[in-house]
Amino acid sequence: MMKALQTLGRSLMLPVAVLPAAAILVGIGNYISLISGTAANVIGTFMVNAGTSILDNLGILFAVGIAIGLSKDKHGAAALSGLAGFLVVTNLISVDTVSGLLDVPIDEVDPAFDENENVFIGILAGIISAQMYNRFSGVQLPDAFAFFSGKRLAPIMSATAMVGVAAVLFFVWPVVYGWLVAFGEMISNLKATGAGLYGFFNRLLIPTGLHHALNNVFWFDIAGIDDIAKFINGEGTKGITGRYMAGFFPIMMFGLPGAALAMYHTAKTARKKEAASLFMAAGFAAFFTGVTEPLEFSFMFLAPALYVVHAALTGISMFIAATFHWTSGFAFSAGFVDYTLSLVNPMANKPLMLIVQGVFFFVLYYIVFRFLITKFNLKTPGREDEVEVAEEHDEAPEAGGDKNAIMAAKIYEGLGGDENVTSVDYCTTRLRLEVEDMDKVDEAKIKSTGVPGVRVVGKHNIQVIVGTTVQFVADEIEKIRK
């Protein structure tokens, strides 16, 4: 189970990598929009829409990214399978489709179906589509249907499988959604404790996309709370309005960047540069804009226990802010942009105390994350077993020519070439290969390319540790293979 979650976590790195840039676009665009003048408004709106076009479509990004990451050969047909599966299921459980199926007006359709294009559906579509690709991409149909054989068959089977998934979700999704709305309405009567419970479950439900059910209760006018609109409009009760948002600021602006620093410091030496690029971008996005998905999804599946701790700390932060009536609010998310905009809002109550609380949570997150990672050897980015490598080797194996092509040719020759190599795959820093006969592998020749190491992991499986350029070496090997 843990290995499967870690494999899923690594597959998310491809779509997650684009999120920090999108979040920063939104943050800068919001700031530019504050400048008076038509030109500033146009530029700001342009940048915000560019960023939200990505952030509002996480489901489809994850469906495509996971389908590629879990596929056996990372072929583009796997991505198409993920896309096809996602489009089928989201259309079949959309408000318009459900309205037609039940023959009821659109405004009478269960609100659960408004949340059909979420991360959970994307992950589900990606996993199933990858399985369909791995199972059917090599199937040869009878001559009459030969055109649909192989990789062309995979998207068809993915779409077919997601029809069945949609049928299940048609009945299950609104029930689960309704339970969460009822739960949210119940805990809303618990005041500060309710805010803490909301913060905990808000984070815990993010992988499923069902956190929107809770958000609707507290942020909008389902149960009469309407926290966002009341705060923005300066209505409600000072010190109370905004309490379902305020506690997120110390977490998103300070806590998660503290966690990012801890994960960077505990990354393996050979992967610190790679970890730094991920955590710096994701940490800045969390602080500046309040977009936390790039950081949370980087360890959510690799170290799920750590994510539960993060959810608990979020609940504690929400409880503290609500208890002391420190309030602030946001229109987009709990980052620096929205925080500074909220300082002039009449509903903001002692908002500077959220900075003090944030500094405390930065230290707390750093200490807790670093302790748990090292104590229990949690596989956060840069610490996975599959990428445990020696010092990265940056020198070209030979002078002249494309160093990746030269390295690939020598490695492939050392593996025994076409007659011996049956499968080529790669993870973050190493080639993962299958061979017919391990005795035909010349490890000395492979190591002469300057790779940090070679690891035999089975009778027919061998791994060549390359480093962060592994994708390009694997691509060159695929060009050589017949």
The 8 nearest C-alpha neighbors of each residue, nearest first, counted from 0:
[[1, 3, 2, 4, 5, 6, 300, 7],
 [0, 2, 4, 3, 5, 301, 300, 302],
 [3, 1, 5, 0, 4, 6, 301, 7],
 [4, 2, 6, 0, 1, 5, 7, 8],
 [5, 3, 7, 300, 1, 6, 2, 8],
 [4, 6, 301, 8, 2, 7, 3, 300],
 [7, 5, 3, 9, 8, 4, 2, 10],
 [6, 8, 4, 10, 5, 9, 3, 11],
 [7, 9, 300, 5, 11, 301, 6, 10],
 [10, 8, 6, 11, 12, 7, 5, 301],
 [11, 9, 68, 7, 65, 8, 12, 6],
 [12, 10, 8, 9, 13, 14, 15, 65],
 [11, 13, 15, 9, 10, 14, 16, 297],
 [12, 14, 11, 16, 15, 64, 10, 17],
 [15, 13, 16, 64, 12, 60, 11, 17],
 [16, 14, 12, 293, 18, 17, 13, 11],
 [17, 15, 14, 13, 18, 12, 19, 293],
 [16, 18, 15, 20, 14, 19, 21, 13],
 [17, 19, 21, 15, 20, 16, 293, 22],
 [20, 18, 22, 284, 21, 281, 280, 17],
 [21, 19, 23, 22, 18, 17, 24, 50],
 [20, 22, 50, 18, 24, 19, 23, 53],
 [23, 21, 19, 25, 24, 20, 284, 50],
 [22, 24, 26, 20, 25, 21, 284, 27],
 [25, 23, 21, 50, 27, 22, 26, 46],
 [24, 26, 47, 28, 50, 22, 23, 27],
 [25, 27, 23, 288, 29, 28, 24, 336],
 [28, 26, 30, 24, 29, 25, 23, 31],
 [27, 29, 43, 46, 47, 25, 31, 26],
 [30, 28, 32, 26, 27, 31, 43, 25],
 [29, 31, 27, 32, 33, 28, 26, 336],
 [30, 32, 43, 28, 33, 29, 34, 39],
 [31, 33, 43, 40, 29, 30, 34, 39],
 [34, 32, 31, 30, 35, 29, 40, 39],
 [35, 33, 32, 31, 39, 36, 40, 30],
 [36, 34, 33, 39, 37, 40, 32, 38],
 [37, 35, 39, 38, 40, 34, 32, 41],
 [36, 38, 40, 39, 41, 35, 42, 34],
 [37, 39, 41, 40, 36, 42, 43, 35],
 [40, 38, 42, 41, 37, 36, 32, 31],
 [39, 41, 32, 43, 37, 38, 42, 44],
 [40, 42, 38, 44, 39, 43, 45, 37],
 [43, 41, 45, 39, 44, 40, 38, 46],
 [44, 42, 28, 32, 31, 40, 46, 45],
 [45, 43, 47, 41, 46, 42, 40, 48],
 [44, 46, 42, 48, 43, 47, 41, 49],
 [47, 45, 28, 49, 43, 48, 44, 24],
 [48, 46, 25, 28, 44, 50, 49, 45],
 [47, 49, 51, 45, 50, 46, 52, 44],
 [50, 48, 46, 52, 47, 51, 45, 24],
 [51, 49, 21, 25, 24, 47, 48, 52],
 [50, 52, 54, 48, 53, 55, 49, 47],
 [51, 53, 49, 50, 55, 54, 48, 56],
 [54, 52, 51, 56, 55, 50, 21, 57],
 [53, 55, 51, 56, 57, 52, 50, 21],
 [54, 56, 51, 53, 52, 57, 58, 50],
 [55, 57, 53, 58, 54, 59, 60, 52],
 [58, 56, 60, 59, 54, 118, 55, 61],
 [59, 57, 121, 118, 117, 61, 56, 60],
 [58, 60, 62, 61, 121, 57, 56, 63],
 [61, 59, 57, 63, 58, 62, 14, 64],
 [60, 62, 64, 121, 58, 59, 63, 65],
 [61, 63, 125, 121, 59, 81, 122, 124],
 [62, 64, 78, 81, 66, 60, 61, 65],
 [65, 63, 61, 67, 66, 14, 62, 60],
 [66, 64, 68, 125, 10, 67, 62, 63],
 [65, 67, 125, 129, 63, 81, 64, 69],
 [68, 66, 73, 64, 70, 78, 65, 77],
 [67, 69, 10, 65, 66, 70, 64, 73],
 [70, 68, 66, 67, 129, 65, 10, 71],
 [71, 69, 129, 67, 73, 68, 72, 133],
 [70, 72, 133, 73, 69, 424, 74, 68],
 [71, 73, 74, 70, 424, 423, 67, 422],
 [74, 72, 67, 70, 71, 68, 75, 77],
 [75, 73, 76, 72, 77, 67, 78, 70],
 [74, 76, 78, 77, 79, 73, 67, 80],
 [77, 75, 79, 74, 78, 150, 80, 154],
 [76, 78, 80, 75, 79, 67, 66, 74],
 [79, 77, 63, 81, 75, 67, 80, 76],
 [78, 80, 76, 82, 77, 81, 83, 154],
 [81, 79, 154, 77, 83, 78, 82, 128],
 [80, 82, 63, 125, 78, 128, 84, 62],
 [81, 83, 79, 85, 80, 84, 63, 86],
 [84, 82, 80, 86, 81, 85, 158, 79],
 [83, 85, 158, 81, 87, 157, 82, 86],
 [84, 86, 82, 124, 88, 87, 83, 89],
 [87, 85, 83, 89, 84, 88, 90, 82],
 [86, 88, 84, 90, 85, 89, 158, 91],
 [87, 89, 165, 91, 85, 90, 161, 86],
 [90, 88, 92, 86, 91, 115, 87, 93],
 [89, 91, 93, 87, 88, 92, 86, 96],
 [90, 92, 88, 89, 93, 96, 87, 165],
 [91, 93, 89, 90, 97, 112, 169, 88],
 [94, 92, 90, 96, 95, 112, 91, 89],
 [93, 95, 97, 112, 96, 98, 113, 108],
 [96, 94, 98, 93, 97, 99, 105, 92],
 [95, 97, 99, 98, 93, 94, 91, 100],
 [96, 98, 100, 94, 99, 95, 101, 93],
 [99, 97, 95, 103, 96, 101, 105, 100],
 [100, 98, 102, 96, 97, 101, 95, 103],
 [101, 99, 97, 102, 98, 96, 103, 95],
 [100, 102, 98, 103, 99, 97, 108, 96],
 [103, 101, 99, 100, 98, 104, 97, 105],
 [102, 104, 98, 101, 107, 105, 99, 108],
 [105, 103, 107, 106, 98, 102, 108, 99],
 [106, 104, 107, 108, 98, 103, 94, 95],
 [105, 107, 104, 108, 103, 109, 110, 98],
 [106, 108, 105, 104, 109, 103, 98, 110],
 [109, 107, 105, 106, 98, 110, 94, 104],
 [108, 110, 111, 112, 107, 173, 113, 94],
 [111, 109, 112, 113, 108, 114, 173, 94],
 [112, 110, 173, 109, 113, 114, 176, 172],
 [111, 113, 114, 110, 115, 94, 93, 109],
 [112, 114, 110, 111, 115, 94, 93, 109],
 [115, 113, 112, 111, 116, 117, 110, 211],
 [114, 116, 112, 89, 113, 117, 93, 92],
 [117, 115, 58, 114, 89, 120, 118, 121],
 [118, 116, 58, 208, 119, 120, 115, 114],
 [117, 119, 58, 121, 208, 120, 57, 122],
 [120, 118, 207, 122, 208, 121, 117, 206],
 [121, 119, 123, 118, 122, 117, 124, 58],
 [122, 120, 58, 62, 118, 124, 61, 119],
 [123, 121, 125, 119, 62, 124, 120, 61],
 [122, 124, 120, 126, 121, 125, 119, 127],
 [125, 123, 121, 127, 85, 62, 122, 84],
 [124, 126, 62, 66, 65, 122, 81, 128],
 [127, 125, 129, 123, 128, 124, 66, 122],
 [128, 126, 130, 124, 129, 125, 131, 123],
 [127, 129, 157, 131, 81, 125, 130, 80],
 [130, 128, 66, 132, 70, 126, 131, 127],
 [131, 129, 127, 133, 128, 132, 134, 126],
 [130, 132, 128, 134, 129, 133, 157, 153],
 [131, 133, 153, 129, 136, 130, 135, 134],
 [134, 132, 130, 131, 135, 136, 70, 71],
 [133, 135, 131, 132, 130, 136, 137, 138],
 [134, 136, 138, 132, 137, 153, 131, 133],
 [137, 135, 150, 149, 132, 153, 138, 133],
 [136, 138, 149, 135, 139, 150, 134, 148],
 [139, 137, 149, 135, 136, 148, 140, 152],
 [140, 138, 148, 149, 137, 141, 145, 147],
 [139, 141, 145, 148, 144, 138, 142, 147],
 [142, 140, 143, 144, 145, 139, 148, 146],
 [141, 143, 145, 144, 140, 146, 139, 148],
 [142, 144, 141, 145, 140, 146, 147, 148],
 [145, 143, 142, 146, 141, 147, 140, 148],
 [144, 146, 142, 148, 140, 147, 143, 141],
 [145, 147, 144, 148, 151, 143, 142, 140],
 [148, 146, 151, 152, 145, 144, 149, 140],
 [149, 147, 139, 145, 152, 140, 146, 151],
 [150, 148, 136, 137, 138, 151, 152, 139],
 [149, 151, 136, 152, 153, 76, 148, 137],
 [152, 150, 147, 149, 153, 148, 154, 136],
 [151, 153, 155, 147, 148, 150, 149, 154],
 [152, 154, 132, 156, 150, 155, 136, 151],
 [155, 153, 80, 157, 156, 152, 158, 83],
 [156, 154, 158, 152, 153, 157, 159, 151],
 [157, 155, 159, 153, 158, 154, 160, 131],
 [158, 156, 154, 128, 160, 84, 159, 155],
 [157, 159, 84, 161, 155, 156, 160, 83],
 [160, 158, 156, 162, 157, 161, 155, 163],
 [161, 159, 157, 162, 163, 158, 156, 164],
 [160, 162, 164, 158, 163, 159, 88, 84],
 [161, 163, 165, 159, 160, 164, 88, 166],
 [162, 164, 166, 161, 165, 160, 167, 159],
 [165, 163, 161, 167, 166, 162, 168, 160],
 [164, 166, 168, 162, 88, 167, 163, 169],
 [167, 165, 163, 169, 164, 168, 162, 170],
 [166, 168, 164, 165, 169, 170, 171, 163],
 [169, 167, 171, 172, 165, 170, 166, 164],
 [168, 170, 166, 167, 171, 165, 172, 92],
 [169, 171, 168, 167, 172, 173, 174, 166],
 [172, 170, 168, 174, 173, 169, 167, 175],
 [171, 173, 168, 175, 174, 170, 176, 169],
 [174, 172, 176, 111, 175, 171, 177, 170],
 [175, 173, 177, 171, 176, 172, 178, 170],
 [176, 174, 178, 177, 172, 173, 171, 179],
 [175, 177, 173, 179, 174, 178, 111, 172],
 [176, 178, 180, 174, 175, 179, 173, 181],
 [179, 177, 175, 181, 176, 180, 182, 174],
 [178, 180, 182, 176, 181, 177, 212, 183],
 [179, 181, 183, 177, 182, 178, 212, 213],
 [182, 180, 184, 178, 179, 183, 177, 185],
 [183, 181, 179, 185, 180, 184, 178, 186],
 [182, 184, 180, 186, 185, 181, 213, 179],
 [183, 185, 181, 187, 182, 186, 180, 216],
 [186, 184, 182, 183, 187, 188, 181, 189],
 [185, 187, 193, 188, 189, 183, 184, 182],
 [186, 188, 184, 193, 185, 189, 183, 190],
 [189, 187, 186, 190, 185, 193, 184, 192],
 [188, 190, 193, 186, 192, 187, 191, 194],
 [189, 191, 193, 192, 188, 187, 194, 321],
 [192, 190, 321, 194, 318, 193, 322, 189],
 [193, 191, 195, 194, 189, 190, 318, 196],
 [192, 194, 189, 186, 196, 190, 195, 191],
 [195, 193, 191, 197, 192, 196, 317, 318],
 [194, 196, 314, 318, 317, 192, 198, 193],
 [197, 195, 193, 199, 198, 194, 314, 200],
 [196, 198, 194, 200, 195, 199, 201, 193],
 [199, 197, 314, 201, 195, 196, 313, 200],
 [200, 198, 314, 310, 196, 311, 197, 201],
 [201, 199, 203, 197, 202, 198, 204, 196],
 [200, 202, 198, 210, 199, 204, 203, 197],
 [203, 201, 310, 205, 200, 204, 199, 198],
 [202, 204, 200, 201, 205, 310, 199, 307],
 [205, 203, 210, 207, 202, 201, 206, 209],
 [204, 206, 208, 202, 207, 210, 203, 201],
 [207, 205, 204, 208, 119, 118, 203, 209],
 [208, 206, 119, 209, 205, 204, 118, 210],
 [207, 209, 205, 119, 117, 118, 210, 206],
 [210, 208, 211, 207, 212, 204, 205, 176],
 [209, 211, 204, 201, 212, 213, 208, 205],
 [210, 212, 214, 209, 213, 215, 208, 114],
 [213, 211, 210, 215, 214, 209, 180, 179],
 [214, 212, 216, 210, 211, 215, 183, 180],
 [215, 213, 211, 217, 216, 218, 212, 210],
 [214, 216, 219, 212, 213, 218, 217, 211],
 [217, 215, 213, 221, 214, 222, 219, 218],
 [218, 216, 214, 215, 224, 219, 226, 225],
 [219, 217, 226, 225, 227, 214, 215, 216],
 [218, 220, 225, 215, 217, 221, 216, 226],
 [219, 221, 225, 223, 222, 224, 216, 218],
 [220, 222, 216, 223, 219, 215, 224, 225],
 [223, 221, 220, 224, 216, 184, 217, 225],
 [222, 224, 220, 221, 225, 219, 216, 217],
 [225, 223, 226, 222, 217, 220, 219, 218],
 [226, 224, 219, 220, 218, 223, 227, 228],
 [225, 227, 218, 229, 224, 241, 228, 240],
 [228, 226, 218, 230, 229, 225, 231, 219],
 [229, 227, 231, 230, 226, 225, 232, 219],
 [230, 228, 234, 232, 226, 227, 231, 235],
 [229, 231, 233, 227, 232, 228, 346, 241],
 [232, 230, 228, 233, 229, 227, 344, 328],
 [231, 233, 229, 230, 234, 228, 227, 344],
 [234, 232, 230, 231, 346, 345, 229, 344],
 [235, 233, 229, 232, 230, 236, 346, 231],
 [234, 236, 240, 229, 237, 233, 230, 239],
 [237, 235, 239, 240, 238, 234, 346, 233],
 [236, 238, 346, 239, 240, 348, 235, 347],
 [237, 239, 324, 348, 326, 240, 236, 325],
 [240, 238, 236, 237, 242, 241, 324, 326],
 [241, 239, 236, 242, 235, 226, 237, 230],
 [242, 240, 326, 244, 243, 328, 226, 327],
 [241, 243, 321, 245, 244, 326, 239, 240],
 [244, 242, 241, 194, 245, 217, 226, 246],
 [243, 245, 242, 241, 328, 247, 246, 327],
 [246, 244, 327, 326, 242, 247, 248, 241],
 [247, 245, 317, 316, 320, 248, 244, 249],
 [246, 248, 250, 245, 249, 244, 333, 251],
 [247, 249, 333, 251, 250, 246, 252, 245],
 [250, 248, 357, 253, 252, 247, 251, 353],
 [251, 249, 254, 247, 248, 253, 252, 255],
 [250, 252, 285, 248, 289, 255, 253, 286],
 [253, 251, 286, 249, 248, 334, 250, 285],
 [252, 254, 361, 357, 249, 256, 250, 251],
 [255, 253, 250, 361, 360, 257, 364, 256],
 [254, 256, 258, 257, 251, 253, 250, 259],
 [257, 255, 282, 259, 258, 253, 254, 260],
 [258, 256, 361, 365, 254, 260, 255, 259],
 [257, 259, 255, 261, 365, 364, 256, 260],
 [260, 258, 256, 262, 257, 278, 261, 255],
 [261, 259, 263, 257, 258, 262, 264, 256],
 [260, 262, 258, 369, 264, 365, 263, 259],
 [263, 261, 259, 265, 260, 264, 266, 258],
 [262, 264, 260, 266, 261, 265, 274, 275],
 [265, 263, 261, 262, 266, 260, 271, 369],
 [266, 264, 262, 263, 261, 267, 369, 373],
 [267, 265, 381, 263, 382, 264, 271, 262],
 [268, 266, 270, 269, 381, 382, 271, 265],
 [267, 269, 271, 270, 266, 390, 389, 272],
 [270, 268, 390, 267, 391, 271, 389, 388],
 [269, 271, 273, 267, 268, 381, 272, 274],
 [270, 272, 274, 268, 273, 266, 275, 269],
 [273, 271, 275, 274, 270, 276, 269, 268],
 [272, 274, 270, 276, 271, 275, 277, 381],
 [275, 273, 271, 277, 272, 276, 263, 381],
 [276, 274, 272, 278, 277, 273, 279, 271],
 [277, 275, 273, 279, 274, 278, 280, 272],
 [278, 276, 274, 275, 280, 279, 281, 273],
 [277, 279, 281, 275, 259, 280, 282, 276],
 [280, 278, 282, 276, 281, 277, 275, 283],
 [279, 281, 283, 278, 282, 277, 19, 284],
 [280, 282, 278, 284, 294, 19, 293, 283],
 [283, 281, 256, 285, 279, 284, 278, 280],
 [282, 284, 286, 280, 285, 281, 287, 279],
 [283, 285, 281, 287, 19, 282, 286, 288],
 [284, 286, 289, 290, 291, 282, 251, 283],
 [287, 252, 285, 283, 334, 284, 289, 251],
 [286, 288, 335, 334, 284, 285, 283, 289],
 [287, 289, 334, 26, 290, 284, 285, 286],
 [334, 290, 288, 285, 333, 332, 251, 286],
 [291, 289, 285, 288, 284, 292, 22, 332],
 [290, 292, 285, 294, 293, 289, 295, 251],
 [291, 293, 295, 294, 296, 290, 18, 15],
 [294, 292, 15, 281, 291, 296, 295, 18],
 [295, 293, 297, 281, 292, 291, 296, 282],
 [296, 294, 292, 297, 299, 293, 298, 291],
 [295, 297, 299, 298, 292, 294, 293, 300],
 [296, 298, 294, 295, 299, 293, 380, 12],
 [299, 297, 301, 296, 302, 379, 300, 295],
 [300, 298, 296, 303, 306, 295, 301, 302],
 [301, 299, 8, 4, 303, 302, 298, 5],
 [300, 302, 5, 298, 8, 378, 379, 299],
 [301, 303, 300, 298, 305, 304, 378, 299],
 [304, 302, 306, 299, 300, 305, 301, 307],
 [305, 303, 307, 306, 302, 308, 299, 377],
 [306, 304, 308, 303, 307, 302, 309, 368],
 [305, 307, 309, 303, 308, 304, 299, 310],
 [308, 306, 310, 304, 309, 305, 311, 303],
 [309, 307, 311, 305, 306, 310, 312, 304],
 [308, 310, 306, 312, 307, 311, 313, 305],
 [309, 311, 199, 307, 313, 202, 308, 312],
 [312, 310, 308, 314, 199, 313, 309, 307],
 [313, 311, 315, 309, 314, 310, 308, 316],
 [314, 312, 310, 316, 311, 315, 198, 199],
 [313, 315, 195, 199, 198, 311, 317, 312],
 [316, 314, 312, 318, 313, 317, 195, 319],
 [317, 315, 313, 246, 319, 318, 314, 312],
 [316, 318, 246, 195, 314, 320, 315, 319],
 [319, 317, 195, 315, 321, 191, 316, 320],
 [320, 318, 322, 316, 321, 317, 315, 323],
 [319, 321, 325, 246, 317, 323, 322, 318],
 [320, 322, 324, 191, 318, 242, 319, 323],
 [323, 321, 319, 191, 320, 324, 318, 325],
 [322, 324, 320, 325, 321, 319, 238, 318],
 [325, 323, 238, 321, 322, 326, 320, 239],
 [326, 324, 320, 349, 348, 323, 350, 238],
 [325, 327, 348, 245, 347, 241, 242, 238],
 [328, 326, 347, 245, 241, 350, 341, 244],
 [327, 329, 241, 244, 245, 341, 230, 227],
 [330, 328, 337, 331, 332, 333, 227, 338],
 [329, 331, 332, 227, 337, 328, 231, 228],
 [332, 330, 329, 337, 333, 289, 288, 334],
 [333, 331, 289, 329, 334, 330, 288, 337],
 [334, 332, 289, 248, 247, 329, 337, 251],
 [289, 335, 333, 288, 287, 286, 336, 337],
 [334, 336, 287, 338, 337, 286, 288, 339],
 [337, 335, 338, 334, 339, 288, 287, 26],
 [336, 338, 340, 329, 339, 335, 334, 341],
 [337, 339, 335, 341, 340, 336, 334, 342],
 [340, 338, 341, 342, 337, 336, 335, 343],
 [341, 339, 337, 338, 342, 336, 343, 344],
 [340, 342, 344, 338, 339, 343, 328, 337],
 [343, 341, 339, 344, 340, 347, 338, 350],
 [342, 344, 341, 345, 340, 347, 339, 346],
 [343, 345, 341, 346, 347, 342, 233, 231],
 [346, 344, 347, 233, 343, 237, 348, 342],
 [345, 347, 237, 344, 233, 230, 348, 240],
 [348, 346, 327, 326, 345, 344, 350, 342],
 [347, 349, 326, 325, 350, 238, 346, 237],
 [348, 350, 325, 351, 352, 347, 326, 353],
 [351, 349, 352, 348, 353, 326, 325, 327],
 [352, 350, 353, 354, 349, 355, 325, 342],
 [353, 351, 355, 354, 350, 349, 356, 325],
 [352, 354, 356, 351, 355, 350, 357, 249],
 [353, 355, 357, 352, 356, 351, 358, 249],
 [356, 354, 352, 358, 357, 353, 359, 351],
 [355, 357, 353, 359, 354, 358, 249, 352],
 [356, 358, 249, 354, 360, 253, 355, 359],
 [357, 359, 361, 355, 360, 356, 354, 253],
 [360, 358, 356, 357, 362, 361, 363, 355],
 [359, 361, 363, 357, 254, 362, 358, 364],
 [362, 360, 254, 257, 253, 358, 364, 359],
 [361, 363, 365, 360, 359, 364, 366, 358],
 [364, 362, 360, 366, 365, 361, 367, 359],
 [365, 363, 367, 258, 361, 254, 257, 366],
 [364, 366, 257, 258, 362, 261, 368, 363],
 [367, 365, 363, 369, 364, 368, 370, 362],
 [366, 368, 364, 370, 369, 365, 363, 371],
 [369, 367, 371, 365, 370, 366, 364, 372],
 [368, 370, 261, 372, 366, 367, 371, 365],
 [371, 369, 367, 373, 368, 372, 374, 366],
 [370, 372, 374, 368, 373, 369, 375, 367],
 [373, 371, 377, 376, 369, 370, 375, 374],
 [372, 374, 376, 370, 371, 375, 369, 377],
 [375, 373, 371, 372, 370, 376, 377, 369],
 [374, 376, 377, 373, 372, 371, 370, 378],
 [377, 375, 373, 372, 374, 378, 371, 382],
 [376, 378, 372, 375, 379, 302, 373, 371],
 [379, 377, 383, 382, 301, 302, 376, 380],
 [378, 380, 298, 382, 301, 377, 302, 381],
 [381, 379, 382, 378, 383, 298, 274, 297],
 [380, 382, 266, 270, 267, 274, 383, 379],
 [383, 381, 378, 266, 379, 380, 267, 384],
 [384, 382, 378, 385, 386, 381, 387, 380],
 [385, 383, 387, 386, 382, 378, 388, 381],
 [386, 384, 383, 387, 426, 429, 427, 428],
 [385, 387, 384, 383, 388, 428, 427, 429],
 [386, 388, 384, 385, 383, 382, 389, 267],
 [389, 387, 386, 269, 464, 390, 451, 391],
 [388, 390, 451, 269, 391, 387, 452, 464],
 [389, 391, 269, 392, 388, 451, 268, 270],
 [392, 390, 466, 269, 389, 393, 451, 388],
 [393, 391, 394, 390, 451, 450, 449, 466],
 [392, 394, 391, 395, 466, 449, 450, 396],
 [395, 393, 392, 396, 449, 397, 402, 448],
 [394, 396, 402, 397, 393, 398, 449, 448],
 [395, 397, 448, 449, 406, 394, 402, 398],
 [398, 396, 395, 399, 402, 405, 448, 400],
 [397, 399, 395, 400, 396, 402, 401, 405],
 [398, 400, 397, 401, 402, 395, 405, 396],
 [399, 401, 402, 398, 405, 404, 397, 403],
 [402, 400, 404, 403, 405, 399, 406, 395],
 [401, 403, 405, 395, 404, 406, 400, 396],
 [402, 404, 406, 472, 405, 401, 407, 471],
 [403, 405, 407, 401, 406, 402, 475, 408],
 [406, 404, 402, 408, 403, 407, 401, 409],
 [405, 407, 403, 409, 404, 408, 448, 402],
 [408, 406, 404, 410, 472, 476, 405, 409],
 [407, 409, 411, 405, 406, 410, 412, 404],
 [410, 408, 412, 406, 411, 407, 413, 405],
 [411, 409, 445, 413, 407, 412, 408, 406],
 [412, 410, 414, 408, 416, 413, 409, 407],
 [411, 413, 409, 416, 415, 414, 410, 408],
 [414, 412, 441, 410, 445, 411, 444, 415],
 [415, 413, 440, 411, 412, 416, 410, 441],
 [414, 416, 419, 412, 413, 440, 439, 418],
 [417, 415, 412, 411, 418, 419, 414, 420],
 [418, 416, 419, 420, 480, 415, 481, 421],
 [417, 419, 416, 420, 415, 435, 421, 434],
 [418, 420, 415, 435, 434, 417, 416, 421],
 [421, 419, 434, 417, 416, 422, 433, 418],
 [422, 420, 434, 433, 419, 435, 423, 432],
 [421, 423, 433, 432, 420, 424, 434, 431],
 [424, 422, 432, 431, 433, 425, 421, 430],
 [423, 425, 431, 430, 432, 72, 422, 426],
 [426, 424, 430, 431, 429, 427, 473, 470],
 [427, 425, 429, 428, 430, 424, 431, 385],
 [426, 428, 429, 386, 467, 425, 469, 466],
 [429, 427, 466, 467, 469, 426, 465, 386],
 [430, 428, 464, 465, 463, 425, 426, 469],
 [429, 431, 425, 463, 462, 424, 432, 464],
 [432, 430, 462, 424, 425, 423, 461, 429],
 [431, 433, 423, 461, 422, 460, 462, 424],
 [432, 434, 460, 422, 459, 421, 420, 461],
 [435, 433, 420, 459, 419, 421, 436, 460],
 [434, 436, 419, 459, 420, 437, 421, 433],
 [437, 435, 438, 434, 439, 419, 459, 440],
 [436, 438, 439, 440, 459, 434, 435, 458],
 [439, 437, 436, 440, 441, 435, 415, 414],
 [438, 440, 437, 436, 415, 441, 414, 419],
 [441, 439, 414, 437, 438, 415, 413, 442],
 [442, 440, 413, 443, 444, 414, 439, 445],
 [443, 441, 445, 444, 440, 446, 413, 453],
 [442, 444, 446, 445, 441, 447, 413, 440],
 [445, 443, 447, 413, 442, 446, 441, 409],
 [444, 446, 410, 442, 413, 447, 443, 448],
 [447, 445, 443, 448, 444, 449, 450, 442],
 [446, 448, 444, 449, 445, 443, 450, 396],
 [449, 447, 396, 446, 450, 406, 445, 409],
 [450, 448, 447, 446, 396, 451, 392, 394],
 [449, 451, 465, 452, 446, 448, 464, 392],
 [452, 450, 389, 464, 449, 392, 465, 390],
 [451, 453, 464, 450, 463, 454, 446, 389],
 [452, 454, 463, 462, 464, 455, 442, 446],
 [453, 455, 462, 461, 456, 463, 452, 464],
 [454, 456, 461, 457, 462, 460, 453, 458],
 [457, 455, 460, 461, 454, 462, 458, 459],
 [458, 456, 460, 459, 455, 461, 437, 433],
 [457, 459, 460, 437, 456, 455, 436, 461],
 [458, 460, 434, 433, 457, 435, 437, 436],
 [461, 459, 433, 457, 456, 432, 458, 455],
 [460, 462, 455, 432, 456, 454, 431, 433],
 [461, 463, 431, 454, 430, 453, 432, 455],
 [462, 464, 453, 430, 429, 465, 452, 454],
 [463, 465, 429, 452, 451, 453, 450, 466],
 [464, 466, 429, 450, 469, 428, 463, 451],
 [467, 465, 428, 468, 391, 469, 464, 429],
 [466, 468, 428, 469, 427, 465, 470, 273],
 [469, 467, 466, 470, 471, 472, 465, 428],
 [468, 470, 472, 467, 428, 471, 465, 466],
 [471, 469, 473, 472, 468, 474, 425, 467],
 [472, 470, 474, 473, 469, 468, 475, 403],
 [471, 473, 469, 475, 403, 407, 474, 470],
 [474, 472, 476, 470, 471, 475, 469, 477],
 [473, 475, 471, 477, 472, 476, 470, 478],
 [476, 474, 478, 472, 477, 473, 404, 407],
 [477, 475, 479, 473, 478, 407, 474, 480],
 [476, 478, 474, 480, 479, 475, 473, 423],
 [479, 477, 475, 476, 480, 474, 481, 473],
 [478, 480, 476, 477, 481, 475, 408, 411],
 [481, 479, 477, 478, 476, 417, 416, 411],
 [480, 479, 417, 478, 477, 416, 418, 476]]
